[in-house]
Amino acid sequence: MSASSKLQLARLSATFALLLVISCAPARDRASDTGTHSSFGNTFASGSDVHLVGNTMKDLYAAGGSVTVDADVAESAHMAGRTVRVNRPVGEDVYAAGYEVDIEAPVGEDLTAAGYRVEIGRNAAVRGDVLARGRTIFLRGPVAGNVSLSGDTVEIAAPISGSAEIRAREIRFGEGARIDGTLNVSSRERVDVPANVIAPDRVTSNVLPADMGAFVGNALTVVFSLIMIGLAAVFAYVLRDRLAGTRAVIASRPWGDLLFGIIATSALFGSIVVLTMSLIGIPLIPLIIVATPFVIFAGYLTTAHAIGSVVIRRARLVPGNFWAAFGAIVLGAIVLGLAMAIPLVGWVIAVLAVVVGVGAWLALLVWPARRGDVAASQ
């Protein structure tokens, strides 16, 4: 992956994080369930169904269940949602992330998109570069710059004035496909590129081993699992004495912990907006961003420990023992992992696990007297 591609993906990740914060803001328009705010010509919108119409906006930041743009954007558009659709021209860059991303209007500069299904329609003439990652990618609008596409299935049915880099299991070339620069193709099978798309001497084809993807995926899974187990061990060792308290808190009043968790996580994400508005607090934003993953991970492990403690009595009998705490976390994580594999509701269980765990720590901090429940729980 080129340096520019990595930079664009980094910008997309930062955009998605910012839009996640925006989506946590309360909606202001109760009729449409869409909260819209303008500042210095920029438009910020969130809600379950965000539909933007009207006058031209300068910069757009939108997040919601669905995001539809039916208004011109003079500069850049940053969007995230289950479905994202752009129907009006964007003067500069477009950053979009979602399950389905449809770009059906001209883009003045670069387009960066990620999703399960990404489609760049026939009306989406892109004057800059295109970087897209997804399961299925359709490129049906002309691109003036370079293209980098990666997915399971990639289909090109439009002219590309620059060069193209494609990595996919299946690569198709439809009517209207043309590449004026060079083409670098990586796939598990050799791809036959029609001569009317690009001259054969400008094509570089890389055939990947059939099991390479599975090998890399398994290796990454093993490494990630070992890292998570190591972090869980450190967590259990450092907080082995206090985990008995959080377990008692969760067992005594789980709904109260859920409320505390919602308050704590909302405050964590909302602090970024507050620090941004205060200007002098902007230097603290990187600290919040760095701390957030650790808070989420700690909340998840806390709930896992509480679940594992219910399954094995040893964790209750020896509250300050490292192996008891670590064993409870591992067992609870396995139970949560199985529950998270349930279609549709798995992600809800994961979110609840994090929120309840964070809430337990906040409840223990606010009401130290509740630590007395620990003795009763043994």
Secondary structure as UniProt FT lines:
FT   HELIX           3..23
FT   TURN            30..33
FT   STRAND          34..39
FT   TURN            40..41
FT   STRAND          42..53
FT   STRAND          60..70
FT   STRAND          77..86
FT   STRAND          94..103
FT   STRAND          111..120
FT   TURN            122..123
FT   STRAND          130..139
FT   STRAND          147..156
FT   STRAND          159..160
FT   STRAND          164..173
FT   TURN            175..176
FT   STRAND          178..179
FT   STRAND          183..187
FT   TURN            195..197
FT   HELIX           200..202
FT   STRAND          203..207
FT   TURN            210..211
FT   HELIX           212..238
FT   TURN            239..242
FT   HELIX           243..252
FT   HELIX           254..278
FT   TURN            280..281
FT   HELIX           282..284
FT   HELIX           285..311
FT   HELIX           314..317
FT   TURN            319..320
FT   HELIX           322..340
FT   TURN            343..345
FT   HELIX           346..366
FT   HELIX           368..372
FT   HELIX           373..377
//
